[in-house]
Amino acid sequence: MTGMGKGFVWINGNNIGRYWMSYLSPLKQPTQSEYHIPRVFIKPKDNLIVIFEEEQGSPKEVYISTANRDLTCSVVSELHPPSPRLFENKGGGIRPLVNDLKPKAELKCPDQKVISLVEFASFGDPFGSCAAFVQGNCTAPATKQVVEKLCMGKPTCKIPVEAAEFGNMSGSCPPNTPKILAVQVICGK
């Protein structure tokens, strides 16, 4: 939507909002340069986009790209706090809804797909982000095999973030430093 000035957009009859060039993101870019279209608005084919432009814009610069949701990642440390969803407020106090509040990496595939490939798995000091993870100087060599055993062929899986799960560490591991589990998987049919 970078070529447009100010107006509204509909996808298959669903209004996805208003846009205008002067409304800037924290990165000082027009917010319409990246516009999210909910998947539920998209049909397998014959989609219709209607743009009501209030100023002089150039529809030639409207570009729609799709995101690959088959890549799923999780990054969790040994000190990761439990989700607030695991607690309830009852009788003026907060109590856990489950017995095990230890950190876990959770992976979930979309659209009835299953985990078909573990692309990256490191327990230690990995860094980076989804699609760009890098193994650090401290790692448990068995991490990928542990993740494959727990997750392959399943639509969802939970991986305990505990040193005992992954075995011996190799490399330069500073003592008393919390370890991080970074996992990247591909979902498929």
C-alpha positions in Angstrom: 0.0 0.0 0.0 3.0 2.3 -0.1 1.8 4.1 -3.3 -1.5 5.0 -1.8 -2.4 8.2 0.1 -5.4 7.9 2.4 -8.5 5.7 2.3 -10.1 2.3 3.2 -9.4 -1.3 2.1 -11.8 -4.3 1.9 -10.8 -7.9 1.2 -13.7 -10.0 -0.1 -16.2 -7.6 1.5 -14.3 -7.4 4.9 -13.0 -4.0 5.9 -9.4 -4.3 7.0 -9.2 -0.7 8.1 -8.1 2.8 7.2 -4.7 3.9 5.9 -2.9 7.1 5.4 0.6 8.1 4.7 1.1 10.6 7.5 0.4 7.9 10.2 3.9 6.6 11.0 5.2 3.5 12.8 7.8 3.7 15.5 10.3 3.2 12.7 9.1 6.4 11.0 7.6 4.5 8.1 4.0 4.8 6.9 2.0 2.1 8.7 0.4 0.9 5.5 3.7 -0.2 4.1 3.0 -3.5 5.9 -0.7 -4.3 6.3 -2.0 -7.5 7.8 -4.9 -9.3 6.0 -6.4 -12.0 8.3 -6.3 -15.5 6.8 -10.0 -16.0 7.4 -10.7 -13.2 4.8 -8.7 -15.0 2.1 -10.3 -17.6 -0.2 -8.3 -20.2 -2.1 -8.9 -18.2 -5.3 -10.9 -15.4 -6.9 -10.2 -12.9 -4.1 -11.4 -9.3 -4.5 -9.6 -6.3 -3.1 -11.5 -3.0 -3.0 -9.5 0.2 -2.3 -11.3 3.5 -1.7 -8.6 6.1 -2.2 -9.5 9.6 -0.9 -6.3 11.3 -2.2 -4.3 10.8 -5.4 -2.6 7.4 -5.0 -0.9 4.9 -7.3 -2.5 1.4 -7.2 0.4 0.1 -9.2 2.4 0.1 -6.0 0.0 -2.1 -4.1 1.7 -5.4 -3.4 0.3 -8.4 -1.6 2.7 -11.1 -0.3 1.9 -14.2 1.7 3.7 -15.4 4.8 4.8 -19.0 5.3 3.3 -20.2 8.5 4.9 -23.7 8.2 8.0 -22.4 10.0 7.5 -22.5 13.8 9.9 -21.4 16.5 10.3 -21.2 20.2 12.9 -19.7 22.5 12.6 -20.4 26.2 15.2 -20.0 29.0 15.5 -22.1 32.2 14.3 -19.0 34.1 11.3 -18.3 31.9 8.3 -17.5 34.0 5.1 -19.5 33.6 2.3 -18.1 31.6 -0.4 -16.1 33.5 -3.0 -18.4 31.9 -1.7 -21.2 34.2 -3.1 -19.3 37.3 -6.5 -18.4 38.6 -7.7 -15.8 41.1 -9.7 -17.6 43.7 -10.8 -16.5 47.1 -8.6 -13.4 47.0 -5.5 -15.4 46.2 -3.7 -16.6 43.1 -3.2 -20.3 42.7 -1.8 -22.5 39.9 -4.1 -24.5 37.6 -1.5 -27.1 36.9 1.1 -28.9 39.1 4.1 -28.4 36.7 5.0 -24.8 36.2 8.6 -25.5 34.9 9.4 -23.8 31.6 8.6 -25.6 28.4 9.1 -24.8 24.8 5.7 -25.2 23.0 5.4 -25.7 19.3 2.1 -25.9 17.3 1.6 -26.4 13.6 -1.3 -24.8 11.7 -4.0 -26.3 9.6 -3.9 -30.0 10.7 -0.2 -30.2 9.8 2.5 -32.0 11.8 6.1 -31.4 12.7 8.0 -32.9 9.7 11.5 -31.5 10.2 13.6 -30.1 13.1 15.7 -27.4 11.3 17.4 -26.1 14.4 17.6 -27.1 18.0 20.1 -25.9 20.6 20.2 -25.9 24.4 22.9 -23.7 25.8 23.5 -20.1 24.6 22.0 -19.9 21.1 21.2 -16.5 19.7 19.3 -15.0 16.8 15.7 -15.2 15.9 13.3 -17.4 14.0 14.8 -18.3 10.6 18.1 -16.9 11.7 19.2 -18.9 14.8 22.9 -19.5 15.5 24.4 -22.0 17.8 26.5 -20.4 20.6 29.7 -21.5 22.3 27.9 -23.6 24.9 25.5 -26.4 23.7 24.1 -29.8 24.5 25.0 -32.0 21.4 21.9 -34.2 21.9 19.4 -31.3 21.7 18.2 -32.0 18.1 17.7 -35.7 18.8 15.7 -35.0 22.0 13.5 -32.5 20.1 13.0 -35.0 17.2 12.0 -37.7 19.7 9.4 -35.5 21.4 8.0 -33.7 18.4 8.4 -35.4 15.0 5.0 -36.4 13.4 3.0 -34.5 16.0 0.8 -31.4 15.5 1.9 -29.9 18.9 4.6 -30.7 21.4 6.1 -29.4 24.6 9.8 -29.7 25.4 10.9 -29.4 29.0 13.6 -26.7 29.4 15.8 -28.6 31.9 19.5 -29.5 31.6 18.7 -33.1 32.5 16.6 -33.6 29.3 19.6 -32.8 27.0 22.5 -34.5 28.6 26.1 -33.3 28.8 27.1 -29.8 27.6 30.0 -29.1 25.3 32.0 -25.9 24.7 32.6 -23.0 26.9 29.6 -23.0 29.4 29.9 -20.3 32.1 28.9 -21.8 35.5 25.6 -20.7 37.0 24.4 -19.1 33.8 20.8 -20.0 32.8 20.6 -22.0 29.6 18.3 -21.2 26.6 16.4 -23.6 24.4 15.9 -22.4 20.8 14.0 -24.6 18.4 12.9 -24.2 14.8 10.7 -26.7 13.0 8.9 -27.1 9.7 5.3 -28.2 9.7 4.0 -30.3 6.8 1.3 -32.8 5.9 
